[in-house]
């Protein structure tokens, strides 16, 4: 999306939350850090004379998306979500869908298992009560500490290929996978690998976000920027 905006010559600013130590470079002016809730975001929109907001955050960063809905409503700013379609199960998939991180931890078996915990680092504590399992983590940044007694972290940045994830799951003798339903292609390989190996996947559903206009591609968002009334905003 940032590349499309830059190539179109549109004035824009790219906002990172700041949770990653070395974020990917972007072809737009960059700001890093939170806004200070709904009021802080609304103040930023007013001070910077923002006319359009593209919510392209992760589907599980629900609080930021909720704040954007409220701040844009308060300031009369046009808002659209650029959001990947969620993954859908196909033939051969062994998916157990659950509504939350906590439900995912409860869904794991009682008997000790080797679990690929592909949920990032923010919600690992929810699995501390299931300490009988050995957890494999794949993180962008090295963790300061892990709240899990039996855990191993691999530091890597996607996207990952099917061959890479097949090798990973085989090498670590994984029995279960826990993942968020983020959608898109960059993180899908682990699900395709699980299907090929016949492994069960605990897939966490996306959190609820207030209704807002939603598009799935940067090209569609560029069209919305030219004609926002087409989505009723």
C-alpha positions in Angstrom: 0.0 0.0 0.0 2.8 2.4 0.9 4.5 1.7 -2.4 1.3 2.3 -4.4 0.8 5.6 -2.6 4.4 6.7 -3.2 4.2 5.7 -6.9 1.0 7.6 -7.3 2.6 10.7 -5.8 0.0 11.0 -3.1 1.0 12.8 0.1 0.9 10.2 2.9 2.5 9.2 6.2 3.2 5.6 7.3 2.6 4.9 11.0 4.2 1.9 12.8 3.2 0.8 16.3 6.8 0.5 17.2 6.8 -3.1 18.6 9.4 -4.3 16.1 13.0 -3.3 16.7 13.9 -3.1 13.0 10.7 -2.5 10.9 10.7 -2.9 7.2 11.7 0.4 5.4 8.8 2.2 3.7 8.8 4.6 0.7 6.8 7.2 2.7 7.5 9.6 5.6 7.4 7.5 8.8 6.1 7.9 12.3 6.6 5.3 15.0 4.7 4.8 18.2 1.1 5.0 19.6 -1.2 8.0 19.4 -2.6 8.0 22.9 -5.9 6.4 22.3 -8.9 7.7 20.4 -8.4 11.3 21.6 -4.7 11.3 20.6 -5.4 9.9 17.2 -8.2 12.4 16.6 -5.8 15.2 17.6 -3.2 13.9 15.2 -5.7 13.8 12.4 -6.7 17.4 13.1 -3.2 18.8 13.5 -1.9 17.1 10.4 -5.0 17.9 8.4 -5.5 14.2 7.5 -8.3 13.8 5.0 -8.3 10.0 4.6 -7.2 7.1 6.9 -6.3 3.7 5.6 -6.4 1.1 8.4 -3.9 -1.4 7.2 -3.0 -2.8 10.6 -2.9 -6.5 11.4 -6.4 -8.0 11.7 -5.6 -8.9 15.3 -4.6 -5.4 16.3 -8.2 -4.8 17.1 -7.8 -1.9 19.5 -6.0 0.3 16.9 -8.8 -0.5 14.4 -11.5 0.4 17.0 -9.7 3.6 17.8 -9.5 4.5 14.1 -13.2 4.0 13.7 -14.0 6.3 16.7 -11.4 8.9 15.8 -12.5 9.2 12.2 -16.1 9.4 13.2 -15.2 12.2 15.7 -13.3 14.2 13.1 -15.4 13.5 10.0 -12.5 11.8 8.3 -12.9 9.2 5.5 -11.8 5.7 6.7 -11.3 2.5 4.9 -9.8 -0.8 6.1 -7.3 -2.6 3.9 -7.8 -6.1 5.2 -6.8 -9.5 3.8 -9.6 -12.1 3.5 -9.4 -14.7 6.3 -8.2 -18.2 5.5 -10.8 -20.8 4.7 -10.3 -24.5 5.3 -10.0 -26.8 2.3 -10.0 -30.6 1.7 -7.5 -32.3 4.0 -7.3 -29.4 6.6 -7.7 -30.4 10.2 -8.6 -27.1 11.7 -10.1 -26.5 15.1 -11.4 -22.9 15.1 -11.5 -21.1 18.5 -12.6 -17.5 19.4 -9.6 -16.4 21.5 -6.0 -16.9 22.5 -7.2 -18.3 25.8 -9.5 -20.8 24.0 -6.6 -21.9 21.9 -4.5 -22.8 24.9 -7.5 -24.8 26.3 -7.9 -26.6 23.0 -4.4 -28.2 23.2 -4.3 -31.8 24.4 -3.6 -32.8 28.0 -0.8 -35.1 27.0 2.6 -33.4 26.4 3.0 -32.4 22.8 5.3 -30.4 20.6 3.5 -27.3 19.5 4.4 -24.7 16.9 3.0 -21.6 18.5 2.8 -19.1 15.6 1.1 -16.2 17.4 3.9 -13.7 17.9 5.2 -12.8 21.4 2.5 -10.6 22.9 0.2 -13.3 24.2 2.5 -16.2 25.2 1.5 -15.9 28.8 -1.9 -17.5 28.0 -0.1 -20.8 27.4 1.8 -20.7 30.7 -0.9 -22.9 32.2 -0.2 -25.5 29.6 3.4 -25.9 30.6 3.5 -29.7 29.8 4.0 -28.9 26.1 7.2 -28.0 24.3 6.6 -24.8 22.3 8.4 -23.7 19.1 8.2 -20.0 18.5 9.1 -18.0 15.4 9.6 -14.4 16.2 10.9 -11.3 14.3 12.9 -10.0 17.3 14.8 -12.0 20.0 12.7 -12.1 23.2 13.9 -10.8 26.5 12.4 -13.7 28.3 9.8 -16.4 27.6 6.9 -17.2 30.1 7.0 -20.8 29.0 9.4 -23.3 30.7 9.7 -25.5 27.6 10.2 -23.2 24.7 12.5 -22.6 21.8 12.5 -19.4 19.7 13.6 -19.1 16.1 14.3 -15.5 14.9 13.1 -15.1 11.3 11.1 -12.7 9.2 8.6 -14.0 6.6 7.2 -14.6 4.1 8.0 -18.3 4.3 7.7 -21.0 1.6 5.9 -24.3 1.8 9.3 -26.1 1.6 10.7 -24.1 4.4 7.8 -24.7 6.7 7.6 -28.4 5.9 11.3 -28.7 6.8 10.7 -26.7 10.0 7.8 -28.9 11.2 9.6 -32.1 10.4 12.9 -30.9 12.0 11.2 -30.0 15.3 8.8 -33.0 15.2 5.8 -30.8 15.6 2.4 -32.4 16.6 0.2 -29.3 16.8 0.1 -25.8 15.3 -1.6 -22.8 16.9 -2.0 -19.7 14.6 -4.1 -16.6 14.2 -6.4 -16.4 11.1 -4.4 -13.5 9.7 -5.1 -14.3 6.0 -2.8 -13.4 3.1 -0.1 -15.4 1.5 3.0 -14.4 3.5 2.1 -16.6 6.5 0.0 -19.3 4.9 2.8 -21.8 4.3 2.5 -23.3 7.8 -1.1 -24.2 7.1 -0.3 -25.8 3.8 2.5 -27.7 5.5 0.2 -28.9 8.2 -2.3 -30.2 5.6 0.5 -32.1 3.8 1.7 -33.6 7.1 -1.8 -34.3 8.5 -1.3 -32.1 11.5 -4.1 -30.5 13.5 -4.2 -26.7 13.6 -5.9 -24.6 16.3 -6.9 -21.5 14.4 -7.9 -18.4 16.3 -10.7 -16.3 14.8 -10.3 -12.6 14.3 -11.5 -10.2 17.0 -14.7 -8.2 16.5 -14.2 -4.7 15.0 -17.0 -2.1 14.5 -18.3 -2.1 10.9 -16.3 0.1 8.5 -15.7 0.2 4.8 -13.3 -2.6 3.9 -11.2 -3.4 0.8 -8.7 -6.2 0.1 -6.2 -4.7 -2.4 -4.0 -1.6 -2.6 -5.5 -1.0 -6.1 -9.0 -0.9 -4.7 -7.9 1.5 -2.0 -6.4 3.9 -4.6 -9.7 3.8 -6.4 -11.5 4.7 -3.1 -9.1 7.6 -2.6 -10.2 9.0 -5.9 -13.9 8.3 -5.3 -14.5 7.8 -1.5 -18.3 8.3 -2.0 -18.4 5.0 -3.8 -18.2 3.2 -0.4 -20.6 5.6 1.2 -18.0 7.6 3.1 
